[in-house]
């Protein structure tokens, strides 16, 4: 078991390049099973979730290996089994992304219950309904036994704009006969990345970046190379960390076209950045003053499907708000348990009222003090790390394997920016 020891109060300074988007890399690794040709993915983050999915794919009899520091080669010349290992799937939510491609490629899949963060109920009904619409027969027991004699395109209206549900439907539809129209589709940057990747493999997808995707089925997909976009969640996390430590950083190759709502909500917290081409510059001496709504009404930050504010940054924004002058409501709509991490911030001296499982009122600024903390999930873990960076004294964060699942070598990146952070084995 490893933990971080952080000495707070040191501003972040310098430049860095963000890692590739893990939520792009995971479905692309799954999509590589749609072809019997070699696929090479570049800018793949070296994180625990990627390693876990690679292990699951390897257990299916597929050749998959790292061919560079951030490069992965997948050659699914054969898929030797369609039964996923339950123990391997228990550790990662993204195992569900194999449903669409393996079903399309092999005609069946036995999928154990997916694992992942414990942040509330994470339903799979959207996936099941979409795959049934395309012609899958699904038996639900402990897991999900899916089979088909051939997927056929049709119009699908998703009951929620689920990212992974959209991705599963999209992958399954690529080689289905006829045309599939996916309405109420998710359109996050990682969904766009996947769709562009599939098109490069020979798929025929229109409407990328919108909530209606039209897929004309093709007989076969080919291999190829693709570079994964930078992770906008990591970028948002670093902007927050720089601001609360009174730092000054340059984030290179940050794909600012993916950041409008993120920057808008940070501006609500009194944080402004400069866009310099493809780079994002975070200057020091931010005002960190919450901007009230008209007539002095308390503002709020709430998450929503793209292009709304990402749910994965609500935890980060909550910590940043503790360092801002004023009061703001944080409204996390998607998961029942994600906001429960604020009890960790209570112990650090934050002034937060948890109204219910979805809403918290943050009153700042508060000088946080050091504490020993345990990371409950990826994003809460990063939020607590940011809290420790601006806290007075030396903090310890346990269970950092959770953070490692979503952030590549974050301690090394922060240390290069001047943070006092050490990884130790407990």
C-alpha positions as CSV (number, residue, x, y, z in Angstrom):
1,X,0.0,0.0,0.0
2,X,1.4,3.4,-1.0
3,X,0.5,6.9,0.3
4,X,1.4,10.5,-0.5
5,X,3.0,12.8,2.1
6,X,2.4,16.4,1.1
7,X,3.8,19.6,2.7
8,X,1.3,22.3,1.8
9,X,1.9,26.0,1.1
10,X,4.2,25.8,-1.9
11,X,3.0,27.5,-5.1
12,X,3.1,25.5,-8.4
13,X,5.3,27.0,-11.0
14,X,6.5,25.9,-14.4
15,X,5.2,24.2,-17.6
16,X,3.9,20.7,-18.3
17,X,2.2,18.6,-21.0
18,X,-1.1,16.9,-19.8
19,X,-1.6,13.1,-20.3
20,X,-3.9,11.6,-22.8
21,X,-7.6,11.3,-22.0
22,X,-8.2,8.0,-20.2
23,X,-11.8,8.2,-21.1
24,X,-10.8,8.2,-24.8
25,X,-8.1,5.5,-24.4
26,X,-10.4,3.0,-22.7
27,X,-13.1,2.8,-25.4
28,X,-10.5,2.9,-28.1
29,X,-8.7,-0.1,-26.6
30,X,-12.1,-1.9,-26.6
31,X,-12.9,-0.8,-30.2
32,X,-9.6,-2.3,-31.4
33,X,-11.3,-5.7,-31.0
34,X,-13.7,-4.8,-33.9
35,X,-10.9,-5.5,-36.5
36,X,-8.5,-8.4,-37.1
37,X,-5.8,-5.9,-38.2
38,X,-3.3,-4.2,-36.0
39,X,-4.2,-1.0,-34.1
40,X,-1.7,1.4,-32.6
41,X,-2.8,4.1,-30.1
42,X,-0.5,7.0,-29.2
43,X,-0.6,9.3,-26.1
44,X,-2.1,6.5,-24.0
45,X,-1.9,7.5,-20.3
46,X,0.1,5.0,-18.1
47,X,-2.5,4.6,-15.4
48,X,-4.0,1.7,-13.5
49,X,-7.3,1.6,-15.3
50,X,-5.5,1.3,-18.6
51,X,-3.4,-1.6,-17.3
52,X,-6.5,-3.3,-15.9
53,X,-8.4,-3.1,-19.3
54,X,-5.3,-4.3,-21.1
55,X,-5.2,-7.3,-18.8
56,X,-8.8,-8.1,-19.5
57,X,-8.3,-7.9,-23.2
58,X,-5.2,-10.0,-23.1
59,X,-7.2,-12.7,-21.2
60,X,-9.5,-12.9,-24.2
61,X,-6.6,-14.2,-26.3
62,X,-5.9,-10.9,-28.0
63,X,-2.3,-9.7,-28.6
64,X,-1.9,-6.4,-26.7
65,X,1.3,-4.8,-25.5
66,X,3.0,-1.5,-24.8
67,X,5.3,-0.6,-27.7
68,X,6.4,2.8,-26.2
69,X,6.1,4.8,-23.1
70,X,2.7,6.0,-24.2
71,X,2.0,3.7,-27.1
72,X,-0.1,0.5,-27.1
73,X,-0.5,-2.0,-29.9
74,X,-3.6,-4.2,-30.1
75,X,-3.8,-7.0,-32.7
76,X,-7.1,-8.9,-32.3
77,X,-6.4,-11.4,-35.1
78,X,-8.3,-13.9,-32.9
79,X,-10.6,-13.4,-30.0
80,X,-10.2,-16.8,-28.3
81,X,-12.9,-16.5,-25.6
82,X,-15.9,-14.3,-25.1
83,X,-16.2,-14.9,-21.4
84,X,-14.6,-12.1,-19.4
85,X,-12.7,-12.8,-16.2
86,X,-15.0,-11.8,-13.3
87,X,-12.1,-11.1,-10.9
88,X,-10.4,-8.8,-13.5
89,X,-13.7,-7.0,-14.2
90,X,-14.4,-6.4,-10.6
91,X,-11.7,-3.7,-10.5
92,X,-12.8,-1.5,-13.4
93,X,-16.0,0.0,-14.7
94,X,-14.7,0.2,-18.2
95,X,-14.9,-3.6,-18.7
96,X,-18.5,-2.9,-19.8
97,X,-17.1,-1.2,-22.9
98,X,-16.2,-4.6,-24.3
99,X,-19.9,-5.5,-24.6
100,X,-20.5,-3.8,-27.9
101,X,-17.3,-4.7,-29.8
102,X,-17.1,-8.3,-28.7
103,X,-20.8,-8.9,-29.4
104,X,-20.4,-7.3,-32.8
105,X,-17.2,-9.3,-33.6
106,X,-18.0,-12.7,-32.1
107,X,-21.8,-12.8,-31.8
108,X,-21.8,-13.3,-28.1
109,X,-20.2,-12.2,-24.8
110,X,-20.5,-13.1,-21.2
111,X,-20.0,-10.0,-19.2
112,X,-19.5,-10.0,-15.4
113,X,-20.8,-7.1,-13.3
114,X,-18.4,-4.1,-13.9
115,X,-16.6,-2.6,-11.0
116,X,-15.1,0.8,-10.5
117,X,-15.6,3.8,-8.2
118,X,-18.2,3.5,-5.4
119,X,-19.9,6.9,-6.0
120,X,-23.5,5.7,-6.1
121,X,-25.6,3.6,-8.4
122,X,-24.2,3.3,-11.9
123,X,-26.9,1.7,-14.1
124,X,-26.2,-0.4,-17.1
125,X,-29.8,-0.3,-18.4
126,X,-28.9,2.2,-21.2
127,X,-26.3,-0.2,-22.5
128,X,-28.7,-3.2,-22.4
129,X,-31.5,-1.3,-24.1
130,X,-29.3,0.0,-26.9
131,X,-27.8,-3.5,-27.6
132,X,-31.2,-5.1,-27.5
133,X,-32.4,-2.6,-30.1
134,X,-29.6,-3.6,-32.4
135,X,-30.6,-7.3,-32.1
136,X,-28.9,-8.7,-29.0
137,X,-30.6,-11.3,-26.8
138,X,-29.6,-10.7,-23.2
139,X,-30.0,-12.9,-20.2
140,X,-29.4,-11.2,-16.9
141,X,-28.1,-13.3,-14.0
142,X,-25.1,-12.5,-11.8
143,X,-23.8,-10.9,-15.0
144,X,-25.0,-10.4,-18.6
145,X,-25.0,-13.2,-21.2
146,X,-25.4,-11.6,-24.6
147,X,-25.7,-13.2,-28.0
148,X,-26.9,-12.3,-31.5
149,X,-27.3,-13.9,-34.9
150,X,-26.5,-10.6,-36.5
151,X,-26.8,-6.9,-35.4
152,X,-29.1,-4.7,-37.5
153,X,-29.2,-1.0,-37.6
154,X,-32.2,1.0,-36.3
155,X,-33.1,4.2,-34.6
156,X,-32.2,4.2,-30.9
157,X,-33.2,6.9,-28.4
158,X,-31.1,6.6,-25.3
159,X,-33.0,7.1,-22.0
160,X,-30.0,9.1,-20.7
161,X,-27.0,10.7,-22.4
162,X,-24.7,8.0,-21.1
163,X,-21.1,8.3,-22.3
164,X,-20.3,4.6,-22.1
165,X,-23.8,3.7,-23.3
166,X,-23.3,5.9,-26.3
167,X,-19.9,4.3,-26.9
168,X,-21.2,0.8,-26.7
169,X,-24.0,1.5,-29.1
170,X,-21.6,3.3,-31.5
171,X,-19.1,0.4,-31.5
172,X,-21.8,-2.2,-32.0
173,X,-23.5,-0.2,-34.8
174,X,-20.3,0.2,-36.9
175,X,-20.5,-3.3,-38.5
176,X,-24.3,-3.8,-38.0
177,X,-26.3,-4.2,-41.3
178,X,-28.1,-1.0,-42.3
179,X,-28.2,2.4,-40.7
180,X,-28.3,3.2,-37.0
181,X,-29.4,6.5,-35.6
182,X,-28.5,7.2,-32.0
183,X,-30.5,10.0,-30.5
184,X,-29.8,11.7,-27.1
185,X,-26.2,10.6,-27.6
186,X,-23.4,11.8,-25.3
187,X,-21.0,14.2,-27.1
188,X,-18.1,14.6,-24.7
189,X,-14.6,15.1,-26.1
190,X,-13.8,11.4,-25.5
191,X,-17.0,10.3,-27.4
192,X,-15.8,12.5,-30.3
193,X,-12.4,11.0,-30.0
194,X,-13.8,7.4,-30.3
195,X,-16.0,8.3,-33.2
196,X,-13.1,9.9,-35.1
197,X,-11.0,6.9,-34.4
198,X,-13.7,4.5,-35.7
199,X,-14.0,6.6,-38.8
200,X,-10.3,6.3,-39.4
201,X,-10.8,2.5,-39.1
202,X,-13.3,2.7,-41.9
203,X,-16.6,3.3,-40.1
204,X,-19.1,5.7,-41.5
205,X,-20.3,7.9,-38.6
206,X,-21.9,11.4,-39.0
207,X,-22.9,13.9,-36.5
208,X,-19.8,13.7,-34.4
209,X,-19.9,16.3,-31.6
210,X,-23.7,16.5,-31.6
211,X,-26.5,14.5,-29.8
212,X,-27.5,12.6,-32.9
213,X,-25.1,10.1,-34.4
214,X,-25.8,8.4,-37.7
215,X,-23.9,5.2,-38.4
216,X,-23.9,3.5,-41.7
217,X,-22.8,-0.1,-41.1
218,X,-19.8,-1.5,-43.0
219,X,-18.7,-5.1,-43.5
220,X,-15.3,-4.7,-42.0
221,X,-13.1,-2.3,-40.1
222,X,-9.3,-1.9,-40.7
223,X,-6.4,-1.1,-38.3
224,X,-4.4,2.0,-38.1
225,X,-2.8,4.6,-35.9
226,X,-4.5,7.2,-33.8
227,X,-3.4,9.9,-31.2
228,X,-5.5,10.4,-28.1
229,X,-6.5,13.9,-27.2
230,X,-5.3,15.5,-23.9
231,X,-7.3,14.9,-20.8
232,X,-9.5,17.9,-20.1
233,X,-10.2,16.6,-16.6
234,X,-6.5,16.6,-15.7
235,X,-6.2,20.0,-17.2
236,X,-9.1,21.3,-15.1
237,X,-7.5,19.7,-12.0
238,X,-4.2,21.4,-12.6
239,X,-5.8,24.8,-13.2
240,X,-7.5,24.5,-9.8
241,X,-4.3,23.3,-8.1
242,X,-2.3,26.3,-9.5
243,X,-4.9,28.8,-8.5
244,X,-5.3,27.7,-4.8
245,X,-1.5,27.5,-4.3
246,X,-1.0,31.0,-5.8
247,X,1.0,29.4,-8.6
248,X,1.7,30.2,-12.2
249,X,1.8,27.3,-14.7
250,X,1.7,26.8,-18.5
251,X,-0.2,23.8,-19.7
252,X,1.0,22.9,-23.2
253,X,-1.1,21.2,-25.9
254,X,-4.2,21.6,-23.8
255,X,-6.9,21.4,-26.6
256,X,-8.7,24.6,-25.3
257,X,-11.6,23.8,-27.6
258,X,-12.6,21.2,-24.9
259,X,-12.5,23.7,-22.1
260,X,-15.2,26.5,-22.6
261,X,-17.5,25.4,-19.8
262,X,-14.7,24.4,-17.5
263,X,-13.1,27.9,-17.8
264,X,-16.5,29.6,-17.4
265,X,-17.1,27.8,-14.1
266,X,-13.6,28.6,-12.9
267,X,-14.3,32.2,-13.7
268,X,-17.3,32.0,-11.4
269,X,-14.7,31.1,-8.7
270,X,-12.5,34.1,-9.6
271,X,-10.0,32.2,-11.7
272,X,-9.0,33.4,-15.1
273,X,-6.6,31.9,-17.6
274,X,-5.0,33.0,-20.9
275,X,-5.4,30.9,-24.0
276,X,-2.2,31.0,-26.0
277,X,-2.9,29.0,-29.2
278,X,-3.2,25.4,-28.0
279,X,-1.7,26.3,-24.6
280,X,-3.4,27.4,-21.3
281,X,-1.5,29.9,-19.0
282,X,-2.7,30.2,-15.4
283,X,-1.2,33.4,-13.9
284,X,-0.6,33.9,-10.2
285,X,-2.5,36.4,-8.0
286,X,-6.0,35.2,-8.9
287,X,-8.8,37.1,-7.3
288,X,-10.4,33.9,-6.0
289,X,-13.6,35.9,-5.4
290,X,-16.9,34.1,-6.1
291,X,-19.0,36.0,-8.7
292,X,-22.6,36.3,-7.5
293,X,-25.6,36.1,-9.7
294,X,-27.7,39.1,-10.5
295,X,-29.0,40.9,-7.3
296,X,-26.3,39.2,-5.2
297,X,-28.0,35.8,-5.4
298,X,-25.7,32.9,-4.4
299,X,-24.3,31.3,-7.5
300,X,-24.0,27.6,-8.2
301,X,-21.8,25.2,-10.1
302,X,-23.7,22.1,-11.3
303,X,-22.7,19.3,-13.6
304,X,-24.4,18.3,-16.8
305,X,-23.8,16.3,-20.0
306,X,-21.5,17.9,-22.5
307,X,-21.1,20.8,-23.2
308,X,-22.0,21.2,-19.5
309,X,-19.6,21.2,-16.6
310,X,-18.1,17.7,-16.2
311,X,-19.2,15.7,-13.2
312,X,-15.6,14.5,-12.8
313,X,-14.6,18.1,-11.9
314,X,-17.2,18.8,-9.2
315,X,-15.0,17.4,-6.4
316,X,-12.1,19.6,-7.7
317,X,-14.3,22.7,-7.9
318,X,-15.6,22.1,-4.3
319,X,-12.1,22.1,-2.9
320,X,-11.1,25.2,-4.9
321,X,-14.3,27.0,-3.6
322,X,-13.0,26.6,0.0
323,X,-10.2,29.0,-0.9
324,X,-12.5,31.6,-2.5
325,X,-14.1,34.6,-1.0
326,X,-17.9,34.1,-0.8
327,X,-20.5,31.4,-0.9
328,X,-21.4,29.0,-3.6
329,X,-23.7,26.0,-4.1
330,X,-22.1,22.8,-5.6
331,X,-24.8,20.6,-7.2
332,X,-23.7,17.2,-8.3
333,X,-26.7,15.6,-10.1
334,X,-25.3,12.4,-11.4
335,X,-24.1,10.2,-8.5
336,X,-25.7,9.7,-5.1
337,X,-22.4,9.3,-3.1
338,X,-19.9,11.5,-4.8
339,X,-20.3,14.5,-2.5
340,X,-19.8,12.4,0.6
341,X,-16.1,13.0,0.3
342,X,-16.6,16.5,1.8
343,X,-16.5,15.0,5.3
344,X,-12.7,14.7,4.6
345,X,-12.7,18.5,4.0
346,X,-14.6,19.1,7.3
347,X,-11.7,17.6,9.2
348,X,-9.3,20.0,7.4
349,X,-11.3,23.0,8.6
350,X,-13.5,23.7,5.5
351,X,-16.8,25.4,6.0
352,X,-19.2,23.3,4.0
353,X,-22.9,22.5,4.6
354,X,-23.8,19.1,3.0
355,X,-27.5,19.7,2.2
356,X,-28.2,16.2,0.8
357,X,-26.3,13.6,-1.2
358,X,-26.2,15.9,-4.2
359,X,-25.7,19.5,-2.9
360,X,-23.2,21.2,-0.7
361,X,-22.8,24.9,0.2
362,X,-19.2,26.1,0.4
363,X,-18.3,29.2,2.4
364,X,-14.8,30.6,2.0
365,X,-12.1,31.3,2.2
366,X,-10.8,29.0,4.9
367,X,-7.2,28.2,5.7
368,X,-7.1,24.4,5.5
369,X,-4.9,22.5,7.9
370,X,-3.1,19.3,7.4
371,X,-4.8,15.9,7.9
372,X,-4.4,12.2,7.3
373,X,-6.9,11.3,4.6
374,X,-8.1,8.2,2.6
375,X,-9.0,8.5,-1.0
376,X,-12.5,7.1,-1.7
377,X,-12.4,7.4,-5.5
378,X,-10.3,8.9,-8.3
379,X,-11.7,12.4,-8.4
380,X,-12.2,12.8,-4.7
381,X,-8.6,11.6,-4.2
382,X,-7.3,14.3,-6.6
383,X,-9.5,16.9,-4.8
384,X,-8.0,15.9,-1.4
385,X,-4.5,16.1,-3.0
386,X,-5.3,19.7,-4.1
387,X,-6.6,20.5,-0.6
388,X,-3.3,19.2,0.9
389,X,-1.3,21.3,-1.5
390,X,-2.8,24.5,-0.1
391,X,-3.2,23.4,3.5
392,X,-1.0,24.5,6.3
393,X,1.3,21.7,7.4
394,X,2.0,18.1,6.4
395,X,-0.8,15.9,5.1
396,X,-1.0,12.2,4.4
397,X,-3.2,10.6,1.7
398,X,-3.7,6.9,1.9
399,X,-5.2,4.5,-0.7
400,X,-3.5,6.5,-3.5
401,X,-4.1,3.6,-5.9
402,X,-7.4,5.3,-6.5
403,X,-5.7,8.4,-7.7
404,X,-3.3,6.4,-9.8
405,X,-6.3,4.9,-11.6
406,X,-7.0,8.2,-13.3
407,X,-3.9,10.4,-13.1
408,X,-0.6,9.4,-14.6
409,X,2.3,9.9,-12.2
410,X,0.6,12.9,-10.7
411,X,3.2,13.1,-7.9
412,X,6.0,13.4,-10.4
413,X,4.2,16.1,-12.4
414,X,3.4,18.1,-9.3
415,X,7.0,17.7,-7.9
416,X,8.3,19.1,-11.2
417,X,6.1,22.2,-10.6
418,X,7.6,22.7,-7.1
419,X,5.1,20.8,-5.0
420,X,6.5,19.0,-1.9
421,X,5.0,15.6,-2.4
422,X,6.5,12.2,-1.7
423,X,5.2,8.7,-2.6
424,X,6.0,6.2,0.2
425,X,5.2,2.6,0.8
426,X,3.2,2.1,4.0
